[in-house]
Amino acid sequence: MADNSWDKCVEESVNVLESRQLLRSLRPICMSRQNEEEIVENRGNGGDEYKVFDGLCQWDRASVEVSVSIPTFQKWLHDEPSNGEEILRGDALAEGRKGRFKKLLLFSGNDYLGLSSHPTISNAAANAVQEYGMGPKGSALICGYTTYHRLLESSLAELKKKEECLLCPTGFAANMAALVAIGSVASLLAASGKPLQNEKVAIFSDALNHASIIDGIRLAERQGNVEVFVYRHCDMYHLSSLLTSCKLKRKVVVTDSLFSMDGDFAPMDKLSQLKKKHGFLLVIDDAHGTFVCGENGGGVAEDFNCESDVDLCVGTLSKAAGCHGGFIACSKKWKQLIQSRGRSFIFSTAIPVPMAAAAYAAVVVARKERWRRKAIWERVKEFQALSGVRISSPIISLVVGNQAKALQASRYLLESGFHVMAIRPPTVPPNSCRLRVTLSAAHTTEDVKKLIAALSSCLDFDSTTHNPSFISPKL
């Protein structure tokens, strides 16, 4: 199948939707003439009005330091089930009034650049709230799409070097929308409206892909549009074998770019080579790589210098951007198809205007404060040097085995002042329970040293397994 065949398929699918009057359009809403002009003008200035800083400031620590009441901390230690109600209980409130808290250093979040506490981003949200209220007023296809949403989409498309970008309420919804839309190509182009077996889309998915990818594939499969092939984690020989033996013409490979539980990278260079041979559509979920990897923060594909080989790049604004929302960077035709057939996009309310404003500010700050990317990769190198654990990213997966061992280690770290969670089934397979450590640009060298000392007291680095494959564009 030629490389441009998917372009033809998506164009024909969009034409079918148009002929059936089913092609959906965004409905941009203007907020106020004066401010609209200011927003557009600032976009032309490259976001110069956003204040940036050249190093860690006192507010950055808020992204890696948390406090919990003593009663809540005790429940955590004993792993007691919680509905969250204890935070408003009398004893917890009384402890808070006394100023009695347990302070913890956070090593389990996904705020990789420490942007969640950045004043420029907070101010962008606050200014939008004051000017426009919360919003939005509905879905993006009705009246929830504004100048801020378009501004954010344009900046993300530029970051990912794609024609277009489509905002979604979450990264989970973005994967669901993309995969269901991909599957819809089969039904739209089928003569009967229901694809025959040889007309279905073949989706090849990495065995350790995120739940949102899996659920998106399942929905597309339930609709009768796709046939699914799961290849062994990052095993390009197995993937190549499956691709070669598959008789279906329309093929898609979907993978996390940086795997959230193992911290290893997909072999993007080899995927690019296979794409040239088999002509499949390449979809990546760059949730943990966006803003973290690449000189410009463009993500894992930028680091591997293969951005042009990625057809659809799914991402999130809830991790390194420190905000909320998801997106799909793609071509214009793919955007038209997804916004017309992606159920989780169509039937969801658009992200609030203040969040869109904050996320755009985060894109600007992440691009300009390059020292944050440098800092997080310095922390990665320090962790590796101090622990002897061979790692490839800011996500460090320390597999300890059974649930009891993982909980015991996590409990010890809590008592030592570190928030590091034990990851258990169903998130990971049985007997592969682990401590998932994540590093941030807001962590210091001293933070890493203290964590390593605590980890050394509750587990043996030499007997602890970690990343199953080691591919890194950085180390």
Order of alpha helices (4+ residues) and beta strands (2+ residues): alpha-beta-alpha-beta-alpha-alpha-beta-alpha-beta-alpha-beta-alpha-beta-alpha-beta-alpha-beta-alpha-beta-alpha-beta-beta-alpha-alpha-alpha-alpha-beta-alpha-beta-beta-beta-alpha
